[in-house]
Amino acid sequence: MLNQYLQTDEFKNHLNCSVSVFVQIFSSDRDPSWMMEIEAALRGTMPEGVIVGVTTMGEIAEGRLLINTTVISLAFFEKTRIQGFLIKGDNGNERNQGYDFSQKIEMTCPKIAGIMLLATPFTMNVADFLNGFSAGRSGNYPVFGGGAGDYEVEQRPLIVLNGNDTPKGVLAVVFIGSDIQIDLHTYLGWQPLSKEMMITETDGLWVKKIDNEPAFEVFHRYLDIQNDRDFFLNVLEFPLLHKRNGIQYAKVPMEVNEENAIKFITNLEVGEMVCIGYGNPSVMIEKANDIQNRIQTFNPEAIFLYSCICRRFLLQSEVDLETSPFETIAPTSGFYTFGEIYSQGKYVMLLNATMVAVSMKERDGKKLAEGTEKRIEKLKSLDPFASQHTRIISRLVNFIRVVTEELEDANMEARRLAERDFLTQAYNRMKAHEFIENEMKRCDRYGFEFSIIMLDMDYFKKVNDTYGHNLGDEILIQLVRLMSLEIRTIDMLSRWGGEEFLIIMPMTDSDGAKITAERIRSVVEQTRFKRGLSQTCSFGVTAYKKGESIETLIDRGDKALYEAKIRGRNCVITK
């Protein structure tokens, strides 16, 4: 069939009008000889063409999914020149390779309009390569592409450029000239499924612990996924979601080792918060519809799609609902990837679980009739029982989201009740004790200071005996409100017992704490409490001494408070 097409007048006319030809081979067959056979057939008619090949996890032709096939996409450029580059991966040196690669491209190619990258995330650290690539480039031209995959569980990807192939490396196709326009869009469509958890130990691309337990246990406990050869297939629908610099990312685990650590194609950092995610089909299709409407106004001549395999895995037979509308705008081809490459300004990112849509044109395009905007509507089926898979999943995802939010709200309320004094809503003694211990560790490690203020309401027993405990309670509540206005957000106010309170002041020496205590003393003295009553407080102030115990610190504060009472009350004593 290919040889027949190469003899047609259509092909020959395109070829005669072109300065460059760009051929992409998206193949389910990872046998290099198969792609070389295709290239040989093409090379005879277009000796100067740039021909790339990539193994896939699904092929896209005319906007639709094909499986176990080979798709050949030919793009003829009337004005744009194209040049290809290939580098084989060097494990451990990817960042330097990426830097040198982008430098070489920019020195070789003037007027870069955009770069397509194909890489092998399963066999090298492509994220580090792209970090180096970003640092080495000077322009803000668009960069896009995807990671090669394989239908086999073992994942043996392959990329090919002009007769040279490698299972570990990166190839670049550079679009050169001022006549071509390239427009990029990307979107996620994944939503939280679990509570937030913290990354607590990593080693490069490996996440060793989440919430201080082996990372794999999270997937085993929540999803009953086993540590076996099918781990990758079973976990595809459940990436970890996290935010970095205001951007939400989804990262699909690649493999799990004997220590139950999990490997990703890009790094996660200690301290970052993550949760298990799940795709909402209706959200995915809705976001695709939004992107299609934007692309429509760009009026492209060709569209290339790089869509993560987990989207195909999630949507199953309805995956075309997301991709086929692109074909109504312009000829659309691409492949299902493991890792999507997308640039934002100078920085080139390796995304995961996303869809990247790339639009190209060498002309302004036709104006829409009567100046109106044509919008792409979601595909609608005449069968009311069709597409139930996506609807059911969307409702289940929404149900889980609501239940998760309700549980989080309940947990937050439970934590609040466990940490707060019921009457005054100041922190309780147990929480204050925990706060002091953490401050002691921080000061011992970094040499910081912190101080405490202990205060007691003067003659408060007389208030309770004379006016009753209800009025006494109201005065305690009013006192806490007054003190909360006089301390910083980083300080902690706790009810230590009865009418006694403790204020913990991080990053503060005893002189600073004494100033705060004097201010509170003065405010209390000048305040008219319930029924016009006047009230004073006595204060004891002390600073933490490195290495001492919490009992020693509190005892010294207690002694300072006791001395304040002996000296006549309504005063501040520092020890």
C-alpha positions in Angstrom: 0.0 0.0 0.0 2.8 2.4 0.8 4.6 1.7 -2.4 1.4 2.3 -4.3 0.8 5.6 -2.6 4.4 6.7 -3.5 3.5 6.3 -7.2 0.4 8.4 -7.1 0.1 11.8 -8.7 -1.1 13.2 -5.3 2.2 12.2 -3.6 4.3 13.5 -6.6 2.5 16.8 -6.6 3.1 17.3 -2.9 6.7 16.4 -3.3 7.3 18.7 -6.2 5.9 21.7 -4.2 7.9 21.0 -1.0 11.2 22.2 0.2 11.0 19.7 3.1 9.3 16.4 3.9 8.8 15.2 7.4 7.8 11.5 8.0 6.8 10.0 11.3 6.4 6.3 11.8 4.4 5.3 14.8 4.8 1.5 15.2 3.6 -1.2 17.5 6.4 -3.4 16.2 9.7 -2.7 17.9 11.8 -4.7 15.4 14.2 -2.1 13.9 14.3 -3.9 10.6 10.6 -3.2 10.1 11.1 0.6 10.4 14.2 0.3 8.2 12.2 -1.4 5.6 9.6 1.4 5.6 12.4 4.0 5.5 14.1 2.3 2.6 10.8 2.5 0.6 10.4 6.2 1.5 14.1 7.2 1.0 14.0 6.2 -2.6 11.5 8.9 -3.4 12.6 11.5 -0.9 16.3 11.2 -0.3 16.4 14.5 1.6 13.4 13.8 3.8 13.6 13.7 7.6 12.2 10.3 8.7 11.7 9.4 12.3 10.2 6.3 14.0 9.0 5.6 17.5 7.5 2.5 19.2 4.2 3.2 20.8 1.6 2.1 23.2 -1.1 2.8 20.7 -1.2 4.7 17.4 -3.4 7.6 16.4 -4.5 8.1 12.8 -7.2 10.5 11.6 -7.8 11.2 15.3 -8.6 7.7 16.2 -6.9 4.9 18.1 -5.4 2.0 16.2 -3.7 -0.9 17.9 -0.9 -3.3 16.8 -0.5 -1.3 13.6 2.1 1.0 12.0 0.9 4.5 11.1 2.9 6.7 8.7 2.4 10.4 8.8 3.8 12.6 5.9 4.0 16.3 6.3 5.0 18.4 3.2 6.4 21.9 3.9 6.5 24.5 1.2 8.7 27.0 3.0 10.0 25.4 6.2 13.3 23.6 6.4 13.7 20.6 8.7 16.8 19.0 10.3 17.1 16.0 12.5 19.5 15.2 15.4 20.0 12.0 17.4 21.9 11.4 20.7 22.2 8.1 22.5 21.6 8.2 26.3 24.4 8.0 28.8 23.1 7.1 32.2 24.2 9.4 34.9 25.2 12.1 32.5 21.8 13.1 31.1 21.8 16.7 32.3 25.1 17.5 30.6 24.0 15.6 27.5 20.8 17.7 27.3 22.8 20.9 27.7 25.2 20.0 25.0 22.4 18.8 22.7 20.5 22.1 22.8 23.7 24.0 22.3 24.5 22.0 19.3 21.1 22.5 17.8 21.1 26.2 18.3 24.6 26.6 16.8 23.6 24.5 13.8 20.1 25.8 13.1 19.3 29.5 12.6 15.7 30.8 13.0 14.4 27.9 15.0 10.6 27.9 15.0 10.1 24.8 17.1 11.6 21.5 18.1 9.9 18.1 18.4 11.6 15.6 20.8 11.2 11.9 21.0 12.8 10.1 23.9 13.0 6.8 25.9 11.9 7.5 29.5 12.0 3.8 30.4 15.7 3.5 29.7 17.2 6.9 30.7 16.5 9.9 33.0 14.7 12.1 30.4 13.7 14.6 33.1 17.3 15.3 33.9 18.1 15.5 30.1 15.3 18.1 29.7 16.6 20.1 32.6 20.0 20.4 30.9 18.3 21.0 27.5 16.3 23.9 29.1 19.5 25.4 30.6 21.4 25.2 27.3 18.8 26.8 25.0 18.5 30.6 24.6 15.2 30.9 22.7 11.6 30.5 23.8 10.5 28.6 20.7 8.0 25.8 21.4 9.3 22.3 22.2 7.0 19.3 22.3 7.0 15.5 21.8 6.6 12.3 23.7 8.2 9.2 25.3 8.5 6.0 23.3 6.8 3.0 24.8 6.2 -0.7 24.0 3.2 -3.0 24.1 5.2 -5.5 26.1 5.4 -5.4 29.9 9.2 -5.3 29.8 9.1 -2.0 28.0 11.9 -2.0 25.4 11.3 1.3 23.5 12.9 2.3 20.3 13.4 5.6 18.4 14.8 5.9 14.9 16.1 8.9 12.9 17.2 8.6 9.2 18.3 4.9 9.5 19.9 5.1 12.9 18.1 3.5 15.9 18.6 3.4 19.6 16.6 1.9 22.6 18.1 4.7 24.8 18.3 8.2 23.7 16.6 11.4 22.4 16.0 12.6 18.8 15.1 16.1 17.8 13.4 17.4 14.7 14.0 21.1 14.2 11.6 23.3 12.3 13.5 26.2 10.8 12.2 29.5 9.3 9.8 32.3 9.9 6.9 31.0 7.8 5.8 28.2 10.1 3.5 28.7 13.1 3.3 26.2 16.0 0.7 26.3 18.7 0.9 24.0 21.8 -1.8 23.0 24.3 -1.9 20.5 27.2 -4.3 19.4 29.9 -4.7 16.8 32.6 -8.2 15.9 33.7 -7.2 13.9 36.8 -8.7 14.4 40.3 -7.7 13.4 43.8 -8.8 10.0 45.0 -7.1 9.6 48.4 -6.0 11.9 51.2 -2.8 13.9 51.0 0.4 12.2 52.0 4.0 13.4 52.3 7.1 12.2 50.4 9.5 11.3 53.2 12.4 9.6 51.5 13.7 9.5 47.9 16.7 8.4 45.9 16.8 10.0 42.4 13.8 8.9 40.5 12.9 6.4 43.2 10.4 7.3 45.9 11.4 5.1 48.9 8.9 6.2 51.5 5.6 8.0 51.7 4.4 9.0 55.2 7.4 7.2 56.5 6.3 3.8 55.1 7.5 2.0 52.0 6.0 3.8 49.0 4.5 0.7 47.4 2.4 0.1 50.5 0.3 3.1 49.6 -0.8 1.4 46.4 -1.1 -2.0 48.0 -3.3 -0.7 50.9 -5.6 1.5 49.0 -5.8 -0.4 45.7 -4.8 -3.9 46.5 -2.1 -3.8 43.8 0.6 -6.4 44.0 4.4 -6.2 43.7 4.6 -8.4 40.6 5.4 -8.2 36.9 2.0 -6.6 36.2 2.5 -3.7 38.6 2.9 -1.1 35.8 -0.3 -2.3 34.0 -2.3 -2.3 37.2 -1.2 1.1 38.4 -1.6 3.0 35.1 -5.0 4.5 36.0 -3.7 5.8 39.4 -1.0 8.4 39.1 0.3 10.4 42.0 -0.9 14.0 41.9 1.1 16.8 43.3 1.6 20.6 42.9 4.9 22.3 42.2 5.2 26.0 41.6 1.5 26.3 41.3 1.3 23.6 38.6 -0.5 20.3 39.1 1.3 17.2 37.9 0.3 13.6 37.6 3.0 11.0 37.7 2.5 7.3 36.9 4.8 4.8 38.6 7.1 2.8 36.3 8.2 -0.1 38.5 8.6 -1.3 42.1 11.7 -2.9 43.5 12.3 -5.5 46.2 12.6 -2.8 48.9 9.1 -1.6 47.9 10.4 1.7 46.5 8.6 3.1 43.4 10.3 4.6 40.3 8.9 7.5 38.3 10.0 9.1 35.1 10.5 12.5 36.9 11.5 13.2 40.4 9.4 13.8 43.5 11.0 15.8 46.4 11.0 15.1 50.1 8.4 17.2 51.8 6.1 17.4 48.7 2.4 16.4 49.3 0.9 13.8 47.0 -2.3 11.9 46.7 -3.5 9.0 44.5 -5.4 10.4 41.5 -8.0 9.0 39.1 -9.1 10.3 35.8 -12.6 11.8 35.3 -13.6 10.9 31.7 -16.2 13.7 31.5 -13.6 16.3 32.6 -11.1 14.9 30.1 -13.5 15.2 27.2 -14.7 18.6 28.3 -11.1 19.9 28.5 -10.4 18.3 25.1 -13.4 20.2 23.7 -12.0 23.5 25.1 -8.6 22.9 23.5 -10.3 21.9 20.2 -12.2 25.2 20.2 -9.0 27.2 20.7 -7.2 25.2 18.0 -10.1 25.9 15.6 -9.4 29.6 15.8 -5.7 29.0 15.0 -6.9 27.2 11.8 -4.0 24.7 11.5 -3.0 22.6 8.6 -1.9 19.6 10.7 -2.3 18.4 14.3 0.0 16.0 16.2 -1.2 14.4 19.4 0.9 13.0 22.2 -1.4 11.3 24.7 -0.4 9.3 27.8 -1.1 5.6 27.7 -3.0 5.9 31.1 -5.7 8.0 29.3 -6.2 5.2 26.8 -6.2 2.7 29.6 -8.8 4.6 31.5 -11.2 5.5 28.6 -10.9 2.1 26.9 -13.2 1.8 23.9 -14.3 5.4 24.4 -10.9 6.9 24.1 -11.7 8.3 20.6 -14.2 10.7 22.3 -11.2 12.7 23.4 -9.2 12.6 20.2 -11.4 12.2 17.1 -12.8 15.8 17.1 -9.3 17.1 16.3 -9.6 15.4 12.9 -12.6 17.7 12.1 -10.2 20.7 12.4 -7.1 19.3 10.5 -5.5 16.0 9.6 -4.5 14.5 13.0 -2.0 11.8 13.9 0.2 10.8 16.8 0.7 8.1 19.4 0.1 7.0 23.0 3.2 7.8 25.0 4.8 7.3 28.4 5.8 10.9 29.2 4.8 14.0 27.3 7.2 16.7 26.4 6.0 20.3 26.7 7.7 23.7 26.9 6.6 26.7 29.0 8.7 29.7 28.2 12.3 28.5 28.3 11.7 25.5 30.5 11.0 22.1 28.8 9.1 19.7 31.0 8.5 16.0 31.0 4.9 15.6 31.9 2.9 12.5 32.6 -0.7 11.4 32.2 -1.4 14.5 30.0 -2.5 15.1 26.5 -0.3 17.5 24.4 -1.9 18.8 21.2 0.4 20.5 18.6 -1.0 22.5 15.8 1.0 23.7 12.7 0.5 25.8 9.7 2.5 27.6 7.1 -0.2 30.1 6.2 -2.8 32.3 7.9 -5.6 29.9 7.1 -9.1 30.5 5.7 -11.4 33.0 7.4 -14.4 31.4 8.8 -17.6 32.1 6.9 -19.3 35.4 7.8 -16.7 36.0 10.5 -18.4 33.7 12.9 -16.5 31.3 15.2 -17.0 27.6 14.6 -17.1 25.6 17.7 -16.3 21.9 18.1 -19.1 20.1 19.9 -18.6 16.9 21.9 -19.4 13.8 19.9 -23.0 12.8 20.4 -24.4 9.3 19.9 -27.8 8.5 18.6 -27.8 5.5 20.9 -28.9 6.7 24.5 -27.2 3.7 26.0 -23.8 4.4 24.4 -20.8 5.9 26.3 -22.1 4.7 29.7 -18.6 3.7 30.7 -17.4 7.3 31.0 -20.6 8.5 32.6 -20.5 5.8 35.3 -16.8 6.4 36.1 -17.4 10.1 36.2 -20.2 9.6 38.8 -18.1 7.2 40.9 -15.1 9.7 40.8 -17.4 12.5 41.9 -18.8 10.2 44.7 -15.3 9.4 45.9 -14.3 13.1 45.8 -17.3 14.1 47.9 -16.8 11.3 50.4 -13.1 12.1 50.7 -13.8 15.8 51.3 -16.3 14.9 54.0 -13.8 12.6 55.7 -11.1 15.3 55.5 -13.5 17.8 57.0 -14.4 15.3 59.8 -10.7 14.6 60.4 -9.9 18.3 60.6 -12.7 18.8 63.1 -11.5 15.8 65.1 -8.0 17.2 65.1 -9.3 20.6 66.2 -11.3 19.1 69.1 -8.2 17.0 70.1 -5.9 20.1 70.1 -8.2 22.8 71.5 -9.5 23.7 75.0 -13.2 23.2 74.8 -14.1 26.4 76.6 -11.7 29.1 75.3 -10.6 27.5 72.0 -7.0 28.1 72.9 -4.7 25.2 72.3 -4.7 22.6 75.1 -1.8 21.5 77.3 -1.0 18.4 75.2 -0.7 20.4 72.0 1.5 23.0 73.7 3.7 20.3 75.0 4.1 18.9 71.5 4.8 22.4 70.1 7.5 23.0 72.7 9.3 19.7 71.9 9.4 20.6 68.2 10.8 24.1 69.0 13.4 22.5 71.2 14.6 20.2 68.4 14.6 23.1 65.9 16.7 25.3 68.2 19.1 22.5 69.1 19.7 21.8 65.4 19.8 25.3 64.0 20.8 27.4 67.0 17.5 29.3 67.0 15.9 30.8 70.2 12.4 30.6 71.6 10.8 31.8 74.8 7.7 31.1 76.9 5.3 33.4 78.8 3.4 31.8 81.7 0.5 33.9 83.1 -2.1 33.6 85.7 -5.2 35.7 86.4 -4.9 37.4 89.7 -7.5 36.6 92.4 -9.6 34.7 89.9 -11.0 32.4 92.6 -12.7 35.4 94.1 -14.5 36.1 90.8 -15.9 32.5 90.6 -16.9 32.6 94.3 -18.6 35.9 94.0 -20.2 35.9 90.6 -20.3 32.2 89.7 -18.4 30.0 87.3 -20.5 31.1 84.2 -19.2 34.7 84.5 -15.7 33.3 85.2 -15.9 31.3 82.0 -16.9 34.4 80.0 -14.0 36.3 81.4 -11.6 33.5 80.4 -13.0 33.5 76.9 -12.6 37.3 76.7 -9.0 37.1 78.0 -8.1 34.6 75.3 -9.5 36.9 72.6 -7.5 39.8 74.0 -4.2 37.9 74.1 -4.8 36.5 70.5 -4.7 40.0 69.2 -1.4 40.8 70.9 0.6 37.8 69.7 2.0 36.8 66.3 0.6 34.2 64.0 3.7 32.0 64.6 3.2 32.1 68.4 1.1 29.6 70.2 -1.4 30.4 73.0 -2.5 27.5 75.2 -4.6 27.0 78.3 -2.2 25.4 80.7 -4.8 24.8 83.4 -7.6 26.6 85.2 -6.9 30.3 84.8 -3.3 29.7 83.8 -2.1 30.2 80.2 1.1 29.5 78.3 2.4 31.5 75.3 5.2 30.0 73.2 7.2 32.4 71.0 9.5 31.0 68.3 12.5 33.0 67.2 12.2 35.2 70.2 14.7 35.9 73.1 13.6 36.7 76.7 13.8 40.4 76.1 11.4 40.2 73.2 9.0 37.9 75.1 9.1 40.4 78.1 8.0 43.2 75.8 5.0 41.1 74.6 4.1 40.1 78.2 4.2 43.8 79.3 1.9 44.7 76.4 -0.6 42.0 77.3 -0.4 43.0 81.0 -1.2 46.6 80.2 -4.1 45.7 77.8 -5.7 43.4 80.5 -5.4 46.0 83.2 -7.1 48.6 81.0 -9.9 46.3 79.9 -13.4 46.2 81.4 -14.6 42.6 81.4 -18.1 41.3 81.8 -20.3 43.4 84.2 -17.6 46.1 84.2 -15.2 44.0 86.2 -11.4 44.8 86.3 -8.9 42.1 86.1 -5.1 41.8 86.2 -2.6 39.0 85.4 0.9 38.0 86.6 3.5 36.9 84.1 6.7 34.7 84.2 9.0 34.9 81.2 12.0 32.7 80.3 14.0 31.6 77.3 15.0 28.1 76.2 18.5 27.0 77.0 20.0 24.6 74.4 19.9 21.0 75.6 17.7 21.4 78.7 14.6 19.3 79.2 11.0 20.6 78.8 10.4 20.1 82.5 13.4 22.4 83.4 12.1 25.1 81.0 8.5 25.0 82.4 9.8 24.9 86.0 11.8 28.0 85.4 8.8 29.8 83.9 6.7 28.7 86.9 9.2 30.1 89.3 9.2 33.4 87.5 5.4 33.5 87.6 5.4 32.6 91.3 7.9 35.5 92.0 5.6 37.9 90.2 2.7 36.9 92.5 5.0 37.4 95.6 5.9 40.9 94.4 2.3 42.0 94.4 0.9 40.6 91.1 0.1 42.5 87.9 3.8 42.5 86.9 6.3 40.6 84.6 9.3 38.7 86.0 12.0 37.2 83.8 14.3 34.4 84.8 
